[in-house]
Amino acid sequence: KQEVTQIPAALSVPEGENLVLNCSFTDSAIYNLQWFRQDPGKGLTSLLLIQSSQREQTSGRLNASLDKSSGRSTLYIAASQPGDSATYLCAVATGNQFYFGTGTSLTVIP
Amino acid sequence: SAVISQKPSRDICQRGTSLTIQCQVDSQVTMMFWYRQQPGQSLTLIATANQGSEATYESGFVIDKFPISRPNLTFSTLTVSNMSPEDSSIYLCSVPRPGGYTFGSGTRLTVV
């Protein structure tokens, strides 16, 4: 069974810093990997989707990379802002099954 | 991306009662997924709802506790039956799209 781990569990940074969130998975036979954002008590917002054939995806200040062979993905956030404070989840898709990591709780301090 | 309307957004329920959560999608989809997120935990798949057949439940989830309906290709309901405080969670529906999965806004359930 696929296991997805996210490190760190929590992160606190001053505004303006660049930061990296990590996601690792045990089974490299994935169809895609998706990064989500979750605000407290709310549902999920999709940030970036990387297909298994892709190496990275970019959207604004966000860049996600995928290394299937090593079972790793990173989410890079440039010039962090207080509005980026949220929990970030990665999820890997195998068939129609999604396996979620436990998330990284990010706090950006003004 | 598909737009999903999920209702209710939140509810506080008495133990022993049931709550039905609805998800309406703005386009036809074959599969819909229901997830639970318990406090401090990540998401867990409850079941996959296919139109025209019974839902497929994941280990640890049973139809008597979480009955699902899928009357057509744009709508599904999840019922949380005979609730206990341990059922207090956020419940989300999701559909697969070419650009990834889209999630409903979630239902925050508190059982007292």
Interface residues (C-beta under 8 A of the other chain):
Chain A: N32 Q34 F36 G41 K42 G43 L44 T45 S46 L49 L89 A91 A93 N96 Q97 F98 F100 G101 T102 G103
Chain B: S1 Q6 M31 F33 Q41 S42 L43 T44 L45 T48 I90 L92 S94 P96 G99 G100 Y101 T102 F103 G104 S105 G106 R108
